[in-house]
Amino acid sequence: MAEITLESLTKIYPDGTKAVSDLALEVPSGEFVVFVGPSGCGKTTALRMVAGLESITSGRVMIDGQVVNDLPPKDRDIAMVFQNYALYPHMNAARNMGFPLKMRGLPSGEIEIRVREAARILGLEDSLHKKPRTLSGGQRQRVAMGRAIVRNPQAFLMDEPLSNLDAKLRVEMRAEISRLQRDLGVTTIYVTHDQVEAMTMGDRVAVMRKGELQQVDEPQTLYDRPVNIFVGGFIGSPAMNLLEGKLERQNGTLLASLGSQQLELDQEAVALHPALDGYVGRDVIVGIRPEDLEDATLVADAPSDRRLKGEVLLREALGSEILVHFSIDAKAAETDETRELQKDAGTEEVPTLESGVTIVGRFGSRSRINQGEVAEVAVDTRALHFFDPETGLGIYESTKGAG
């Protein structure tokens, strides 16, 4: 196990493209850190610099206190697990797993012992004689993991290792990799585009955008207190609804106006965002997560001043819950961050409504609301998020918002 430290890590390609900019991060020994972000955000480039597969323009990579910028990959004592498994098709699973040990000149007896132990951990004992083409996707990924485990490296580096698997198998392998990492205690940096994967696997999650680290924190902190619009909109599935709003005060009570509708902010909401006092009379961006919206008929004593009203456009019954898409008379937030989030989600070309905006709510399965009806939607105002439209920063304690 080893601590990995990135100091002002930067990568600029010959054409001037800055893939990673001043990335600073400490990964303590034994921690599982996940890099997540849209395609092209620099997460894989950063991982490849740690591995020695990509040259470093400036900054330093340190593994266990040693600067490794100029060390070749084989001398960094790390094991990499790739997206495409990178297995030798002519070798069976056992030989694939033992190949890196053979290259290091270990005795065949020790190689066999290590391979069989890794196979036991991964449930591959009955597959060691099989070649990759006869293995399932999950088995191939386990063989790739086994090849990393037998080396007893100081760190694992994983580049989207589950992206080629189907949805059900991905869930199973997420749990498998998390269990293995906990059992082995090996420092791990894991790259993924899937924020659900990131949130369920990482001790900490590092969100990247355009080569820059936006926020690194425990998953729940990212969810509860996103540092800016981008993190708030990227973390969460379905994504946070982001709307233009304005803060007003009436009779001592703070109100968030969303188009023609208003939400009263109770004392708990205000206490969580004391800096809102400095935004009275000003525009803000209001973030509402789908899970903080509910069919008002299912909420006992849902206050009328903490409801939104809109027409149901689509009802998606998922068994345990219902995703309801409905339109309200308000405007979607439009910033560089929201446009990038739409591009990443593939929704930038979706036509907007002539009047109003579509938002998504995660309703309980007992909701009987139907398409075409007008929905009364209860809003948990304690869970609302607020962002400065100029800086994009979350509004928490400081005057201009902070993370």
C-alpha positions in Angstrom: 0.0 0.0 0.0 1.2 3.5 -0.7 0.1 7.1 -0.7 -0.3 8.7 -4.1 0.3 12.5 -4.3 -0.4 14.7 -7.3 1.2 18.1 -7.2 0.0 20.7 -9.8 -0.2 17.9 -12.4 -0.6 19.4 -15.8 -0.8 18.0 -19.3 -0.6 20.2 -22.4 -0.5 18.5 -25.8 1.6 19.8 -28.7 -1.4 21.5 -30.4 -2.0 23.5 -27.2 -4.8 21.5 -25.8 -4.7 21.5 -22.0 -6.0 18.2 -20.9 -5.2 18.5 -17.2 -4.6 21.7 -15.4 -2.8 22.0 -11.9 -4.4 18.9 -10.5 -3.6 18.6 -6.8 -4.7 15.6 -4.9 -3.6 13.3 -2.0 -4.8 9.7 -2.0 -3.9 8.2 1.4 -2.7 4.6 1.7 -5.5 2.2 1.2 -8.1 4.7 0.0 -10.4 4.1 -3.0 -10.7 7.4 -5.0 -12.9 7.7 -8.1 -12.3 10.3 -10.8 -15.6 11.1 -12.6 -16.6 13.7 -15.2 -17.8 14.1 -18.8 -15.9 12.6 -21.7 -12.8 14.7 -22.4 -12.6 16.1 -18.9 -9.1 14.8 -18.3 -9.7 12.0 -15.9 -8.2 9.2 -18.0 -5.2 11.5 -18.9 -4.6 12.1 -15.2 -4.7 8.3 -14.5 -2.3 7.6 -17.4 0.2 10.2 -16.1 0.1 8.4 -12.7 0.7 5.1 -14.5 3.6 6.5 -16.6 1.7 5.9 -19.9 1.4 9.6 -20.6 4.2 12.2 -20.3 3.8 15.0 -17.7 4.1 18.6 -18.9 4.5 20.0 -15.4 3.9 19.0 -11.8 4.8 15.9 -9.9 3.5 12.4 -9.3 4.6 10.8 -6.0 4.1 7.2 -5.0 4.9 6.4 -1.4 6.9 9.6 -1.1 9.0 9.0 -4.3 8.8 11.2 -7.3 8.1 8.9 -10.2 7.8 11.4 -13.1 10.7 9.8 -15.0 10.2 6.2 -14.0 8.9 3.8 -16.6 5.5 2.1 -15.8 7.1 -1.2 -14.9 9.1 0.4 -12.1 6.2 2.2 -10.4 4.9 -0.9 -8.6 1.3 -0.2 -9.8 -1.1 -2.5 -11.6 -3.5 -1.2 -14.2 -6.9 -2.6 -15.2 -8.1 -1.5 -18.6 -11.5 -1.1 -20.2 -10.9 -3.7 -22.8 -9.4 -6.3 -20.4 -6.1 -6.5 -22.5 -6.0 -10.3 -22.3 -3.8 -12.4 -24.5 -6.2 -14.5 -26.6 -3.8 -17.5 -27.1 -3.2 -17.9 -23.3 -5.6 -19.5 -20.8 -6.8 -17.6 -17.8 -4.1 -18.9 -15.5 -1.3 -18.0 -17.9 -2.8 -14.5 -18.5 -2.9 -13.9 -14.7 0.6 -15.2 -14.2 2.2 -13.5 -17.2 3.4 -10.3 -15.3 5.1 -12.5 -12.7 6.8 -14.6 -15.4 8.1 -11.4 -16.9 9.6 -10.5 -13.5 11.4 -13.9 -13.4 9.5 -15.4 -10.5 9.8 -19.2 -10.1 6.9 -21.2 -11.6 5.9 -22.6 -8.3 5.4 -19.2 -6.7 3.5 -18.0 -9.8 1.1 -21.0 -9.5 0.5 -20.3 -5.8 -0.3 -16.6 -6.4 -2.5 -17.4 -9.4 -4.5 -20.0 -7.5 -4.9 -17.7 -4.5 -6.2 -14.9 -6.8 -8.5 -17.3 -8.6 -9.9 -18.4 -5.2 -10.6 -14.8 -4.2 -12.2 -14.1 -7.6 -14.1 -17.4 -7.9 -12.2 -18.4 -11.0 -10.8 -21.8 -9.9 -12.9 -23.7 -12.5 -12.0 -21.3 -15.3 -8.2 -21.2 -15.1 -7.8 -23.6 -18.1 -10.1 -21.6 -20.3 -9.1 -19.1 -23.0 -10.6 -15.6 -23.1 -12.9 -16.2 -26.0 -14.7 -18.9 -24.0 -15.2 -16.7 -20.9 -18.1 -14.3 -20.3 -17.5 -10.6 -20.0 -17.6 -10.7 -16.2 -15.1 -13.6 -16.1 -12.7 -11.8 -18.4 -12.9 -8.8 -16.1 -12.1 -11.0 -13.2 -9.1 -12.5 -15.0 -7.9 -8.9 -15.6 -8.4 -8.2 -11.9 -6.5 -11.4 -11.1 -3.6 -10.3 -13.2 -3.4 -7.1 -11.1 -3.9 -8.9 -7.8 -1.1 -11.5 -8.2 1.5 -8.7 -8.5 0.8 -7.4 -4.9 1.2 -3.9 -6.2 1.3 -0.7 -4.1 -1.7 0.7 -6.0 -4.4 -0.3 -8.5 -5.3 2.1 -11.4 -8.5 1.3 -13.1 -9.7 2.9 -16.3 -13.5 2.4 -16.9 -13.1 -1.4 -16.2 -16.9 -2.1 -16.3 -18.0 -0.1 -19.3 -18.1 -3.1 -21.6 -20.4 -5.1 -19.3 -24.2 -5.2 -19.4 -26.2 -3.3 -16.7 -26.9 -6.2 -14.4 -23.3 -7.4 -14.5 -22.0 -3.9 -13.9 -23.9 -3.8 -10.6 -22.5 -7.2 -9.6 -18.9 -6.2 -10.5 -19.2 -2.9 -8.7 -19.8 -4.8 -5.5 -17.1 -7.3 -6.3 -14.4 -4.7 -6.9 -15.4 -2.7 -3.8 -15.2 -5.8 -1.7 -11.8 -6.8 -3.2 -10.4 -3.4 -2.6 -11.6 -3.4 1.0 -10.2 -6.9 1.6 -6.9 -6.2 0.0 -6.5 -2.6 1.3 -4.7 -1.5 -1.8 -4.7 2.2 -2.7 -6.9 2.6 -5.8 -7.6 5.3 -8.3 -10.7 4.4 -10.5 -11.8 6.3 -13.5 -15.5 6.3 -14.7 -18.0 8.4 -16.6 -20.8 6.8 -14.6 -21.6 9.0 -11.6 -23.7 6.2 -10.0 -20.7 4.0 -10.2 -18.5 6.7 -8.6 -21.0 7.4 -5.8 -21.4 3.7 -4.8 -17.7 2.7 -5.0 -15.5 5.6 -3.9 -14.4 6.5 -0.4 -14.0 9.9 -2.0 -15.0 11.1 -5.4 -13.1 13.7 -7.5 -15.3 15.5 -10.0 -13.4 16.9 -13.0 -14.4 19.4 -15.7 -12.3 20.7 -18.6 -9.1 19.3 -17.0 -9.7 21.0 -13.7 -10.7 19.4 -10.3 -14.0 20.8 -9.3 -14.5 19.1 -5.9 -13.2 16.0 -4.1 -15.2 14.7 -1.2 -17.1 11.8 0.3 -20.0 10.9 -2.0 -22.7 12.1 0.4 -21.0 15.5 0.8 -20.9 15.9 -3.0 -24.6 15.2 -3.1 -25.6 17.4 -0.2 -23.2 20.3 -0.7 -22.0 20.6 -4.3 -19.4 23.4 -4.6 -20.9 24.7 -7.8 -23.6 24.2 -10.5 -21.6 21.7 -12.4 -21.0 19.3 -9.5 -24.7 19.7 -8.4 -25.9 19.0 -11.9 -23.5 16.1 -12.6 -24.0 14.2 -9.4 -27.4 12.6 -9.0 -29.6 10.4 -11.2 -32.0 11.7 -12.6 -30.1 14.9 -12.7 -30.9 17.9 -10.5 -33.5 20.3 -11.9 -31.8 23.7 -12.4 -34.1 26.7 -12.7 -33.8 30.5 -12.8 -35.2 32.0 -9.6 -35.3 35.2 -7.6 -35.2 35.6 -3.8 -37.7 37.9 -2.2 -38.7 38.7 1.4 -42.3 39.1 2.4 -43.4 39.7 6.1 -40.0 38.4 7.2 -40.2 35.2 5.2 -37.8 34.3 2.4 -39.5 33.3 -0.9 -38.0 31.7 -4.0 -39.8 32.9 -7.1 -39.8 30.4 -10.0 -41.6 32.0 -12.9 -45.2 32.7 -11.8 -44.9 30.4 -8.7 -43.3 30.9 -5.3 -41.8 28.6 -2.7 -41.6 29.6 0.9 -38.3 28.7 2.6 -38.7 27.5 6.1 -36.3 28.3 8.9 -34.4 25.0 8.4 -33.8 25.9 4.7 -32.5 29.3 5.6 -30.3 28.0 8.4 -28.6 25.7 5.9 -27.9 28.6 3.6 -27.3 31.7 5.8 -25.7 33.6 2.9 -29.1 33.7 1.2 -29.8 36.9 3.2 -27.3 38.6 0.9 -29.3 37.6 -2.2 -32.7 39.1 -1.3 -34.0 40.9 -4.4 -31.4 39.2 -6.6 -31.5 36.4 -9.2 -30.3 33.0 -8.1 -30.2 29.5 -9.7 -32.4 27.1 -7.7 -31.6 23.4 -7.8 -34.2 20.8 -7.0 -33.4 17.1 -6.9 -36.1 14.8 -8.3 -36.2 12.9 -5.0 -37.2 16.1 -3.2 -40.4 16.3 -5.2 -43.4 14.2 -4.3 -47.1 13.9 -5.4 -48.7 16.3 -2.9 -51.6 13.8 -2.4 -49.1 11.5 -0.8 -47.7 14.0 1.7 -49.7 14.7 4.8 -50.3 18.4 5.4 -48.0 19.5 2.5 -48.1 23.3 2.9 -49.6 25.1 -0.1 -46.7 27.6 -0.2 -44.3 24.7 -0.6 -45.9 23.3 -3.8 -45.4 23.6 -7.5 -48.1 23.0 -10.0 -47.6 21.7 -13.5 -48.9 19.5 -16.3 -47.8 15.9 -16.4 -46.0 15.2 -19.7 -44.7 11.7 -19.1 -45.1 9.1 -16.4 -42.5 6.4 -16.1 -43.5 3.6 -13.7 -40.4 1.8 -12.3 -42.2 -0.4 -9.8 -40.8 1.0 -6.5 -41.1 4.5 -7.8 -42.5 6.7 -10.6 -40.5 9.3 -12.5 -42.9 12.1 -13.5 -41.9 14.7 -16.1 -44.0 17.8 -15.8 -44.0 21.4 -17.1 -44.1 24.4 -14.9 -44.2 28.1 -15.7 -40.5 28.9 -15.1 -37.2 29.1 -17.0 -34.4 26.6 -17.1 -31.1 28.0 -15.9 -28.7 28.7 -18.8 -25.0 28.9 -18.0 -21.8 27.4 -19.4 -22.1 24.7 -16.8 -25.7 23.8 -17.6 -25.0 23.8 -21.4 -22.1 21.4 -20.8 -24.2 19.2 -18.6 -26.9 19.1 -21.4 -24.2 18.2 -23.9 -22.9 15.4 -21.8 -26.4 14.0 -21.3 -27.2 14.4 -25.0 -30.1 16.7 -24.4 -28.7 19.9 -25.8 -30.8 19.4 -29.0 -34.0 18.6 -27.2 -36.5 21.3 -28.2 -37.7 23.5 -25.3 -41.3 24.1 -24.4 -42.8 27.3 -25.8 -43.7 28.3 -22.3 -42.3 26.9 -19.2 -39.7 24.2 -18.5 -39.8 20.4 -17.9 -38.7 19.1 -14.6 -38.5 15.6 -13.2 -39.9 14.3 -9.9 -39.3 11.0 -8.2 -42.8 10.1 -6.9 -43.8 7.2 -4.6 -45.3 4.2 -6.3 -48.7 4.9 -4.8 -49.0 8.1 -6.9 -51.9 7.8 -9.3 -51.1 10.9 -11.3 -51.5 10.4 -15.1 -50.2 12.0 -18.2 -52.1 15.2 -19.2 -53.3 15.9 -15.6 -52.2 18.9 -13.6 -50.0 17.8 -10.8 -49.7 19.4 -7.3 -46.1 18.7 -6.3 -44.8 19.0 -2.7 -41.3 20.4 -2.5 -39.0 19.6 0.4 -37.5 23.1 0.6 -35.0 22.0 3.2 -33.2 20.1 0.4 -33.2 23.0 -2.1 -29.8 24.1 -3.6 -28.9 27.7 -4.5 -26.2 28.9 -6.8 -24.9 32.3 -7.8 -25.7 32.8 -11.5 -22.6 34.8 -12.1 -19.9 32.7 -10.4 -21.7 29.4 -10.5 -20.8 28.7 -6.9 -23.1 27.2 -4.3 -24.6 29.7 -1.8 -23.7 28.5 1.7 -21.9 30.6 4.3 -20.0 33.3 2.5 -21.4 36.4 0.9 -20.9 35.3 -2.6 -21.3 31.6 -2.2 -18.7 29.0 -1.4 -18.0 25.3 -1.3 
